[in-house]
Amino acid sequence: MRKKFFAIQYLRGLAAMLVLASHALLYPLVGEHLAFGRLGWMGVILFFVISGFIMVVVTGESRFSATDFLRRRFIRIVPMYWGATLIAAALALAAPQLFKTTVYDTGQLILSLLFIPFYNPVSHGIHPLYKLGWTLNYEVFFYVCFALLAFLSARQRVIWLTIAFTGLALVGLVFKPTMAIGQFYTSFMPLAFCAGAWIGLATLEGRLHRLPMPLLLAVGLLGAAGLFEGFVYDQGLMEDGVAFVGLASFASVLVLLAVRLEEAIPRIKLLELIGDASYSIYLVHIYEVAILAGLAFRLLDPADLWADYFVASVALVAGTGAGILVYRLVELPVLRLFNQLLGKPRRATAAA
């Protein structure tokens, strides 16, 4: 199946803008803010659910070539991320005063480029040198696991992927690994990919479009309840397992409804463009937020929450525009170049 789901592109744009808004709201604050932090976390979870859905749909119901799959994933993800990481490393080396939690370290740079998780003593978390890349570490992990199941049918792939990721999450819950790699790969976060994968499987098998409207309404209410729980539940952790269940439920419902109601959703070119540019928006927005907030809070009081909301609103628009420019001027040419170098030339697209 090679259909481009326009509603899914809208959700990709929404996910990127949630992360952007979260960072814009958090930037002037000294401490954590649960709601602001979970806004961005929800955007990441939505990205993961969408990724699980797309990978199942684009690979189809039968076996596929693992090497071809990984080649396409490499082209789609790695060059842009490596570029963003190298730029961050160069700036951290040349002008360290520009950053809050980024310090140049050659060892960290190498591990970051290889997508190997490590504990970052500056950010106090399992983050690569370019902090936003922690989500790409999960994406690459998912891609590799998915490729290892290429010899199976779609249903078998989704089942075994769910068993594997659930098993890893249970290991993390029971044994609580202290090593960075152990903590990272036994997290509950990859379960979001599984949720999207099941929606993708239901789409492939034609079951999703047979869901009646009363059931869709019930599913929508369940998603709303998950959203409420995800933002209200507080045990002092931003990335809490119980809150994850709520936000993952909400993200899954959004994807399910977007696919089920695709034909009833109008095609809006701007929203589609934002979705296409979502990866560039995600990668570059932190620079726009830092520059804009640094200038704005010379005039405004960072302790004033309304000033924070105002700057975040401006950053949302400016960051989206910056991401679209990078998508058109950098990402698309990079995709074309690497498709020519590493595979059969094909039309560059963000649909997959």
Order of alpha helices (4+ residues) and beta strands (2+ residues): alpha-alpha-alpha-alpha-alpha-alpha-alpha-alpha-alpha-alpha-alpha-alpha-alpha-alpha
